[in-house]
Amino acid sequence: MQRMIPKRASVKRPQPDEYASFFEKYVSLIQSDDIVGTLDAQRVQMVQLLGARGEREGNFRYAPDKWSVKEVIGHMSDSERIFSYRALRIARGDETPLPGFEQDDYIVTGGFGDRTLADLAAEFFAVRMATLMLVQSFTEDAWSRRGTASDHPVTVRAMAYVIAGHEMHHRKILDERYFPAIPRA
């Protein structure tokens, strides 16, 4: 079955009034104005990063109080699902305020340590593919729709930038703090 990718809508970079200030650390990481292309490129980068890793590395923590690599990947998938769900609801004109979530509670109940790193990497890939298909479906009008998430106003385009920035934030931590610190066998 051949997949039809719709023509990309022109998506302007979100302005600071389109998202909560705590999302600035993610939005500011994305320099490209092609958010759909960025999301797609990240999918490839993450597959390459995780494809070269073994199970022992998946259980690594660079400090006792930090998440394992598997927990980071699980967190990324969980968060992306939630952020995409917010974007979907707002894009479709749903004005219901959307609640926040406590990321640490999701780690405790996620069971990520019981899964293989390869399984978690495949899940991230599937979640990102679903995100890509979703954002490619948005009309030009949908990108600028506003809603409320975590008690703050947010636009659909801001949620897309948050998704990309959140991935970049965690990939950078994996690259800089986790993988270089793993002892060689």
Number of C-alpha atoms within 10 A of each C-alpha: 3 4 6 7 10 12 9 16 17 13 17 14 18 20 11 13 12 20 25 16 12 8 17 15 13 20 25 11 16 19 12 11 14 16 23 22 13 17 23 15 12 18 20 11 14 17 15 11 14 20 13 8 13 12 13 12 19 24 17 20 20 16 11 8 7 11 17 20 25 27 25 21 25 24 21 21 21 18 18 24 18 15 19 23 16 23 31 20 16 26 24 13 13 16 13 11 16 18 11 11 11 7 12 11 9 16 18 10 8 15 12 23 16 9 15 16 25 17 12 23 20 15 16 23 18 14 19 23 14 15 24 19 16 14 24 15 17 19 17 13 11 20 23 19 20 21 24 19 21 12 12 16 14 24 24 29 26 29 26 28 29 24 26 25 23 22 23 20 14 16 21 12 13 19 12 11 14 19 18 11 14 13 8 6 4
